Amino acid sequence: MTLTTPWIHCTAVACTAIFLTPLLSAQVTTDIGTGVAFNPPNQYPAPYGNQANGSRHQILVLASELNAAGMTAGDIVSLGFNVAVPSPTTLLGFTVSIGTTTATGLTNLWQPGMVPVWGPLDLTASVGWNMHPFDSPFTWDGLTNLLIETCFSNGFGSENSGVYRTATGFTSVSYRQTPNPNVCTFNGGMIVNSDQRPDLRFEWIPAEIRRWPHSACPLPLPAMEWYSSPMRHSTFPTLGPGTSVTSPAAAMLRPSIPISPTACTT
Protein backbone atom coordinates (compact mmCIF):
# COMPACT_ATOMS: atom_id res chain seq x y z
CA MET A 1 0.00 0.00 0.00
CA THR A 2 1.36 3.42 -0.91
CA LEU A 3 1.11 5.93 1.91
CA THR A 4 0.15 9.28 0.40
CA THR A 5 -1.52 11.18 3.26
CA PRO A 6 1.19 13.54 4.55
CA TRP A 7 1.53 15.46 7.78
CA ILE A 8 4.29 17.78 8.92
CA HIS A 9 5.81 17.53 12.38
CA CYS A 10 7.56 20.76 13.42
CA THR A 11 9.84 21.45 16.33
CA ALA A 12 11.27 24.88 17.13
CA VAL A 13 13.98 24.38 14.51
CA ALA A 14 12.79 22.04 11.77
CA CYS A 15 9.79 20.40 10.10
CA THR A 16 9.72 16.79 8.90
CA ALA A 17 7.21 15.11 6.57
CA ILE A 18 5.24 12.19 8.01
CA PHE A 19 3.20 9.88 5.75
CA LEU A 20 0.15 8.16 7.19
CA THR A 21 -2.34 5.60 5.94
CA PRO A 22 -5.28 7.18 4.05
CA LEU A 23 -7.68 5.84 6.72
CA LEU A 24 -6.43 8.32 9.29
CA SER A 25 -8.58 11.45 9.39
CA ALA A 26 -8.49 14.64 11.41
CA GLN A 27 -12.27 15.17 11.45
CA VAL A 28 -14.32 13.58 14.23
CA THR A 29 -18.10 13.11 14.52
CA THR A 30 -19.81 13.33 17.92
CA ASP A 31 -23.53 12.77 18.47
CA ILE A 32 -25.47 14.14 21.43
CA GLY A 33 -28.82 12.42 22.05
CA THR A 34 -30.27 8.95 21.77
CA GLY A 35 -32.33 9.26 18.58
CA VAL A 36 -35.47 7.48 19.83
CA ALA A 37 -38.36 9.99 20.19
CA PHE A 38 -39.20 12.95 17.93
CA ASN A 39 -41.61 15.87 18.00
CA PRO A 40 -45.05 15.56 16.34
CA PRO A 41 -45.87 17.95 13.45
CA ASN A 42 -47.69 20.37 15.76
CA GLN A 43 -45.24 20.40 18.66
CA TYR A 44 -42.11 22.29 19.68
CA PRO A 45 -39.16 22.43 20.25
CA ALA A 46 -38.66 21.96 16.53
CA PRO A 47 -35.72 23.75 14.89
CA TYR A 48 -37.24 22.86 11.49
CA GLY A 49 -40.73 23.82 12.68
CA ASN A 50 -43.00 25.96 10.48
CA GLN A 51 -46.38 25.52 12.15
CA ALA A 52 -46.28 29.15 13.31
CA ASN A 53 -44.60 30.67 10.21
CA GLY A 54 -41.25 31.09 11.95
CA SER A 55 -39.29 30.07 15.02
CA ARG A 56 -36.15 30.81 16.96
CA HIS A 57 -34.44 28.22 19.17
CA GLN A 58 -31.50 28.32 21.54
CA ILE A 59 -30.15 24.91 22.52
CA LEU A 60 -27.75 24.36 25.42
CA VAL A 61 -25.19 21.55 25.50
CA LEU A 62 -23.07 21.27 28.63
CA ALA A 63 -19.32 20.85 28.30
CA SER A 64 -19.58 17.82 30.59
CA GLU A 65 -21.95 16.16 28.11
CA LEU A 66 -19.61 16.84 25.21
CA ASN A 67 -16.61 15.57 27.15
CA ALA A 68 -18.49 12.42 28.16
CA ALA A 69 -19.21 11.81 24.46
CA GLY A 70 -15.49 12.10 23.69
CA MET A 71 -15.39 15.68 22.44
CA THR A 72 -12.41 17.80 23.41
CA ALA A 73 -11.04 21.24 22.53
CA GLY A 74 -10.85 21.95 18.81
CA ASP A 75 -12.53 23.52 15.80
CA ILE A 76 -16.21 22.75 15.25
CA VAL A 77 -16.78 22.77 11.49
CA SER A 78 -20.37 21.55 11.14
CA LEU A 79 -23.48 20.60 13.09
CA GLY A 80 -26.76 18.97 12.21
CA PHE A 81 -30.17 17.74 13.34
CA ASN A 82 -31.54 14.23 12.82
CA VAL A 83 -34.91 14.31 11.04
CA ALA A 84 -37.39 11.45 11.41
CA VAL A 85 -40.32 12.92 9.42
CA PRO A 86 -39.51 15.89 7.18
CA SER A 87 -41.98 18.59 6.26
CA PRO A 88 -42.00 19.42 2.53
CA THR A 89 -42.03 23.14 3.33
CA THR A 90 -38.92 25.15 2.53
CA LEU A 91 -37.75 27.26 5.47
CA LEU A 92 -36.74 30.69 4.20
CA GLY A 93 -33.55 32.35 5.37
CA PHE A 94 -32.65 29.63 7.87
CA THR A 95 -29.65 30.52 10.04
CA VAL A 96 -27.43 28.67 12.50
CA SER A 97 -25.37 30.48 15.13
CA ILE A 98 -23.14 29.19 17.91
CA GLY A 99 -21.68 30.58 21.11
CA THR A 100 -20.53 29.69 24.59
CA THR A 101 -22.11 30.35 27.96
CA THR A 102 -21.57 29.81 31.66
CA ALA A 103 -25.30 29.07 32.06
CA THR A 104 -26.20 25.53 33.10
CA GLY A 105 -29.89 26.01 32.30
CA LEU A 106 -31.81 28.34 30.00
CA THR A 107 -34.47 30.87 31.00
CA ASN A 108 -37.07 33.00 29.18
CA LEU A 109 -34.31 35.41 28.14
CA TRP A 110 -32.20 34.97 25.03
CA GLN A 111 -28.50 34.36 25.63
CA PRO A 112 -26.27 36.99 23.94
CA GLY A 113 -23.01 36.63 22.03
CA MET A 114 -24.07 34.25 19.26
CA VAL A 115 -21.81 33.93 16.18
CA PRO A 116 -23.50 33.22 12.80
CA VAL A 117 -21.92 30.16 11.13
CA TRP A 118 -24.47 29.03 8.49
CA GLY A 119 -26.93 30.94 6.35
CA PRO A 120 -29.22 32.69 5.89
CA LEU A 121 -30.12 30.03 3.33
CA ASP A 122 -33.38 28.41 2.28
CA LEU A 123 -33.64 24.90 3.71
CA THR A 124 -35.85 21.90 2.97
CA ALA A 125 -35.34 19.18 5.56
CA SER A 126 -34.76 15.56 4.56
CA VAL A 127 -34.75 12.25 6.42
CA GLY A 128 -31.59 11.63 8.43
CA TRP A 129 -28.88 14.00 9.54
CA ASN A 130 -29.25 17.47 8.03
CA MET A 131 -25.78 18.97 8.32
CA HIS A 132 -24.87 22.66 8.31
CA PRO A 133 -21.19 23.10 7.38
CA PHE A 134 -19.87 26.30 8.95
CA ASP A 135 -18.69 29.26 6.92
CA SER A 136 -15.73 29.43 9.32
CA PRO A 137 -14.68 26.96 12.05
CA PHE A 138 -15.77 27.74 15.60
CA THR A 139 -12.97 27.17 18.08
CA TRP A 140 -14.15 25.51 21.29
CA ASP A 141 -11.98 25.38 24.41
CA GLY A 142 -13.32 22.02 25.58
CA LEU A 143 -14.42 23.54 28.90
CA THR A 144 -17.27 25.98 28.25
CA ASN A 145 -20.91 25.10 27.65
CA LEU A 146 -22.06 25.41 24.04
CA LEU A 147 -25.13 27.25 22.82
CA ILE A 148 -26.71 26.65 19.40
CA GLU A 149 -29.24 29.04 17.87
CA THR A 150 -31.46 28.48 14.84
CA CYS A 151 -33.93 30.88 13.29
CA PHE A 152 -36.06 31.49 10.19
CA SER A 153 -39.27 33.26 9.19
CA ASN A 154 -41.73 32.22 6.48
CA GLY A 155 -44.74 34.19 5.35
CA PHE A 156 -47.02 31.21 5.94
CA GLY A 157 -47.42 28.20 8.22
CA SER A 158 -47.49 24.49 7.51
CA GLU A 159 -46.20 21.79 9.86
CA ASN A 160 -43.06 20.97 11.82
CA SER A 161 -40.49 18.45 10.69
CA GLY A 162 -40.16 15.69 13.27
CA VAL A 163 -36.64 15.98 14.70
CA TYR A 164 -35.25 13.33 17.06
CA ARG A 165 -34.93 14.63 20.59
CA THR A 166 -33.78 13.50 24.03
CA ALA A 167 -34.98 14.64 27.45
CA THR A 168 -32.32 16.32 29.60
CA GLY A 169 -32.25 16.85 33.34
CA PHE A 170 -32.16 20.62 32.93
CA THR A 171 -33.75 23.37 30.84
CA SER A 172 -31.84 22.84 27.61
CA VAL A 173 -34.01 24.67 25.06
CA SER A 174 -35.55 28.12 24.78
CA TYR A 175 -37.78 28.81 21.79
CA ARG A 176 -40.27 31.26 20.34
CA GLN A 177 -42.66 30.27 17.56
CA THR A 178 -44.58 33.15 16.00
CA PRO A 179 -46.01 34.53 12.75
CA ASN A 180 -44.30 37.81 13.56
CA PRO A 181 -41.52 38.44 10.98
CA ASN A 182 -39.32 39.94 13.72
CA VAL A 183 -38.76 36.49 15.27
CA CYS A 184 -35.01 36.50 14.50
CA THR A 185 -34.32 40.08 15.58
CA PHE A 186 -36.66 40.92 18.46
CA ASN A 187 -35.46 39.78 21.89
CA GLY A 188 -38.91 39.91 23.46
CA GLY A 189 -42.09 37.97 22.84
CA MET A 190 -43.24 34.77 24.51
CA ILE A 191 -40.15 32.61 25.06
CA VAL A 192 -40.88 29.03 26.12
CA ASN A 193 -38.49 26.65 27.91
CA SER A 194 -38.15 22.90 27.50
CA ASP A 195 -35.98 19.96 28.50
CA GLN A 196 -36.77 18.14 25.22
CA ARG A 197 -33.56 18.87 23.36
CA PRO A 198 -33.17 18.11 19.64
CA ASP A 199 -30.40 15.58 19.06
CA LEU A 200 -27.23 17.11 17.64
CA ARG A 201 -24.31 15.93 15.55
CA PHE A 202 -21.04 17.85 15.74
CA GLU A 203 -18.24 17.49 13.19
CA TRP A 204 -15.00 18.84 14.60
CA ILE A 205 -11.21 18.75 14.37
CA PRO A 206 -9.32 18.19 17.64
CA ALA A 207 -6.80 20.80 18.71
CA GLU A 208 -4.38 17.95 19.33
CA ILE A 209 -4.43 14.86 17.15
CA ARG A 210 -2.44 11.74 17.87
CA ARG A 211 -0.71 10.31 14.80
CA TRP A 212 2.23 8.01 14.16
CA PRO A 213 4.84 7.73 11.37
CA HIS A 214 4.86 4.51 9.38
CA SER A 215 7.78 2.22 10.22
CA ALA A 216 8.84 2.01 6.56
CA CYS A 217 9.48 5.75 6.41
CA PRO A 218 12.90 6.76 7.84
CA LEU A 219 11.91 9.67 10.05
CA PRO A 220 13.86 10.97 13.08
CA LEU A 221 10.77 10.83 15.33
CA PRO A 222 9.59 8.59 18.18
CA ALA A 223 6.84 6.05 17.54
CA MET A 224 4.13 8.27 19.09
CA GLU A 225 3.86 12.01 19.49
CA TRP A 226 1.24 14.69 20.06
CA TYR A 227 0.87 17.36 17.39
CA SER A 228 -0.98 20.65 17.64
CA SER A 229 -1.32 24.26 16.42
CA PRO A 230 -1.75 23.98 12.61
CA MET A 231 0.38 26.24 10.41
CA ARG A 232 -0.33 27.39 6.87
CA HIS A 233 0.96 24.94 4.29
CA SER A 234 1.98 27.81 2.01
CA THR A 235 5.09 28.28 4.16
CA PHE A 236 6.43 24.86 3.09
CA PRO A 237 7.71 23.47 -0.24
CA THR A 238 6.92 19.95 -1.49
CA LEU A 239 8.52 17.46 0.89
CA GLY A 240 9.29 13.76 1.06
CA PRO A 241 10.11 11.49 4.00
CA GLY A 242 13.06 12.74 5.97
CA THR A 243 13.07 16.17 4.30
CA SER A 244 13.26 19.10 6.70
CA VAL A 245 12.72 22.85 6.45
CA THR A 246 13.21 25.53 9.07
CA SER A 247 10.26 26.62 11.17
CA PRO A 248 10.00 29.45 13.71
CA ALA A 249 7.76 27.60 16.16
CA ALA A 250 6.32 24.22 17.09
CA ALA A 251 3.37 23.42 14.83
CA MET A 252 1.35 20.76 13.07
CA LEU A 253 -0.17 20.83 9.58
CA ARG A 254 -3.57 19.28 8.87
CA PRO A 255 -3.80 16.39 6.40
CA SER A 256 -5.34 18.13 3.39
CA ILE A 257 -2.15 19.94 2.39
CA PRO A 258 -1.00 19.43 -1.25
CA ILE A 259 2.25 17.48 -0.82
CA SER A 260 3.32 15.02 -3.52
CA PRO A 261 3.13 11.22 -2.94
CA THR A 262 6.42 9.39 -2.38
CA ALA A 263 7.78 5.89 -2.77
CA CYS A 264 7.27 5.12 0.92
CA THR A 265 5.39 1.80 0.71
CA THR A 266 4.71 -1.45 2.53
Secondary structure as the mmCIF struct_conf table of DSSP 4:
data_model
#
loop_
_struct_conf.conf_type_id
_struct_conf.id
_struct_conf.beg_label_comp_id
_struct_conf.beg_label_asym_id
_struct_conf.beg_label_seq_id
_struct_conf.end_label_comp_id
_struct_conf.end_label_asym_id
_struct_conf.end_label_seq_id
STRN STRN1 THR A 2 THR A 2
STRN STRN2 THR A 5 CYS A 10
BEND BEND1 ALA A 12 VAL A 13
STRN STRN3 CYS A 15 LEU A 20
TURN_TY1_P TURN_TY1_P1 PRO A 22 LEU A 23
BEND BEND2 ALA A 26 ALA A 26
STRN STRN4 VAL A 28 ILE A 32
BEND BEND3 GLY A 33 GLY A 33
STRN STRN5 ALA A 37 PHE A 38
TURN_TY1_P TURN_TY1_P2 PRO A 41 ASN A 42
BEND BEND4 TYR A 44 TYR A 44
TURN_TY1_P TURN_TY1_P3 PRO A 47 TYR A 48
STRN STRN6 GLY A 49 GLY A 49
TURN_TY1_P TURN_TY1_P4 GLN A 51 ALA A 52
BEND BEND5 ASN A 53 ASN A 53
STRN STRN7 GLY A 54 VAL A 61
HELX_RH_AL_P HELX_RH_AL_P1 ALA A 63 ALA A 68
TURN_TY1_P TURN_TY1_P5 ALA A 69 GLY A 70
BEND BEND6 ALA A 73 ALA A 73
STRN STRN8 GLY A 74 VAL A 85
BEND BEND7 PRO A 88 PRO A 88
HELX_LH_PP_P HELX_LH_PP_P1 THR A 89 THR A 90
STRN STRN9 LEU A 91 THR A 101
BEND BEND8 THR A 102 THR A 102
BEND BEND9 THR A 104 GLY A 105
BEND BEND10 ASN A 108 LEU A 109
BEND BEND11 PRO A 112 PRO A 112
STRN STRN10 VAL A 115 LEU A 123
BEND BEND12 VAL A 127 VAL A 127
STRN STRN11 GLY A 128 TRP A 140
BEND BEND13 GLY A 142 THR A 144
STRN STRN12 ASN A 145 SER A 153
BEND BEND14 GLY A 155 PHE A 156
STRN STRN13 ASN A 160 ASN A 160
STRN STRN14 GLY A 162 ALA A 167
BEND BEND15 GLY A 169 PHE A 170
STRN STRN15 VAL A 173 THR A 178
BEND BEND16 PRO A 179 PRO A 179
TURN_TY1_P TURN_TY1_P6 PRO A 181 THR A 185
BEND BEND17 ASN A 187 ASN A 187
BEND BEND18 GLY A 189 GLY A 189
STRN STRN16 VAL A 192 SER A 194
BEND BEND19 ASP A 195 ASP A 195
STRN STRN17 GLN A 196 PRO A 198
HELX_LH_PP_P HELX_LH_PP_P2 ASP A 199 ASP A 199
STRN STRN18 LEU A 200 PRO A 206
BEND BEND20 ALA A 207 ALA A 207
STRN STRN19 GLU A 208 ARG A 211
TURN_TY1_P TURN_TY1_P7 SER A 215 ALA A 216
BEND BEND21 CYS A 217 CYS A 217
BEND BEND22 PRO A 220 LEU A 221
BEND BEND23 ALA A 223 ALA A 223
STRN STRN20 GLU A 225 SER A 228
BEND BEND24 SER A 229 SER A 229
HELX_RH_3T_P HELX_RH_3T_P1 HIS A 233 THR A 235
BEND BEND25 PHE A 236 PHE A 236
STRN STRN21 PRO A 241 PRO A 241
TURN_TY1_P TURN_TY1_P8 GLY A 242 GLY A 242
STRN STRN22 SER A 244 VAL A 245
BEND BEND26 PRO A 248 ALA A 249
STRN STRN23 ALA A 251 MET A 252
TURN_TY1_P TURN_TY1_P9 PRO A 255 SER A 256
BEND BEND27 ILE A 257 ILE A 257
BEND BEND28 ALA A 263 ALA A 263
STRN STRN24 THR A 265 THR A 265
#
